[in-house]
Amino acid sequence: MRLAIVGAGNVGKVLGTALARKGYHLSAASAQTEDTRYQVSTLWDCPVFSEPYKAAAAGDVVFLTTPDQVIEKVCLEIARQDGFHQGQVVLHTSGAHSSDILASAKNAGASVLAFHPLQTFPQLEVGLGALPGTYFAVDGDEEAFHLAEKLVEALEGKLLFVPTALKPLYHAAACTACNYLVSLMDMALKMYEPMDISPSKAMEALTPLIEGTLRNIRTLNPEKALTGPIARGDLATIESHLENIKKYKPELLPYYCSMGIYTAELAVRKGTLSKETEETIIAMLGGEQK
Ligand SMILES: NC(=O)c1ccc[n+]([C@@H]2O[C@H](COP(=O)([O-])OP(=O)(O)OC[C@H]3O[C@@H](n4cnc5c(N)ncnc54)[C@H](OP(=O)(O)O)[C@@H]3O)[C@@H](O)[C@H]2O)c1
């Protein structure tokens, strides 16, 4: 099976190299700049084009691994230049878009897939090392699902089927788990500032707590992993948090409160907080009564 990589950047290089090592034939690649084309030509033994349609035409499976904002446009340009044909599978690796943005390839007779690795690929070697165990979220044409299974198996990953219409929600979940976790950590570090504890020291001190919490979430579940004053209904402690955040870091108060309101609902589900105390906590945190 011939693979064409259109946009051999971080993800294109990682997936192309990993699949080539498993015996897939890289038939062509493309990149925008001469720099990348040179890099790719030293990495793979295949023609490297500046025109995406020339690379696409040489593949049974076409990876459109360009940046998100140009996938649809590049796909349309390739279709206009007859780079797609019947029987091809065309896929992109964006988490934010569904396979719908590949409609022009589908109109040209190809099957389409979104094939999103739930992983981060800053560089080739790091990316190759991170592949085993990585989940790939797949949506698109059912006739291409078998190919998705084969690719994921070769990449030593795992499959996650996502309904096409719910792809943005899938991506919102990934951003919540990844980006918002980063923001929460940043908030915690800011609360240490008035104590003259440096961010690096604070991070070092918080790391065992964070890692223990992640382990508990994974081995138990979020409800069972929840501890702390909201889970216990400890109103005096919550009040002291609010007073201190208001005094030292007032800009963080809205975020502390909105996460607290969510946490109160979680504590009710856990079974350690009564509905009545939940109402009190929600009022303290400035939320609307249910
Ligand atoms: N990186 C990650 O961690 C990661 C993780 C999961 C999913 N993804 C998804 O994977 C896709 C690729 O991301 P990436 O990080 O690999 O991007 P990237 O490193 O920027 O690579 C993009 C590639 O597309 C080429 N390109 C850029 N604009 C183009 C255009 N208008 N026409 C044709 N080719 C063009 C670039 O060429 P030049 O190199 O010559 O500029 C480069 O080869 C995105 O959909 C992204 O959301 C990325």
The ligand as an ORCA input file, in Angstrom:
! r2SCAN-3c Opt
* xyz 0 1
  N       1.991     18.518     16.406
  C       1.167     17.877     17.209
  O       1.502     17.642     18.354
  C      -0.173     17.389     16.709
  C      -0.847     16.420     17.469
  C      -2.054     15.913     17.003
  C      -2.572     16.373     15.794
  N      -1.915     17.349     15.099
  C      -2.502     17.791     13.819
  O      -1.666     17.349     12.741
  C      -1.702     18.308     11.662
  C      -0.298     18.768     11.338
  O       0.262     19.403     12.474
  P       1.853     19.570     12.611
  O       2.109     19.939     14.028
  O       2.552     18.395     12.020
  O       2.087     20.840     11.671
  P       3.478     21.354     11.067
  O       4.632     20.761     11.804
  O       3.360     22.826     10.961
  O       3.489     20.729      9.601
  C       2.613     21.158      8.596
  C       3.139     20.733      7.232
  O       2.252     21.248      6.236
  C       2.989     22.044      5.289
  N       2.131     23.171      4.908
  C       1.867     24.298      5.616
  N       1.004     25.098      4.937
  C       0.751     24.453      3.770
  C      -0.042     24.794      2.628
  N      -0.765     25.933      2.568
  N      -0.053     23.918      1.592
  C       0.650     22.781      1.639
  N       1.420     22.394      2.694
  C       1.467     23.232      3.738
  C       4.230     22.479      6.013
  O       5.276     22.719      5.122
  P       6.640     23.442      5.647
  O       7.222     22.517      6.665
  O       7.471     23.531      4.448
  O       6.218     24.754      6.221
  C       4.519     21.261      6.900
  O       5.224     20.304      6.157
  C      -2.651     19.425     12.149
  O      -3.950     19.148     11.678
  C      -2.594     19.300     13.665
  O      -3.762     19.786     14.301
  C      -0.728     17.865     15.529
*
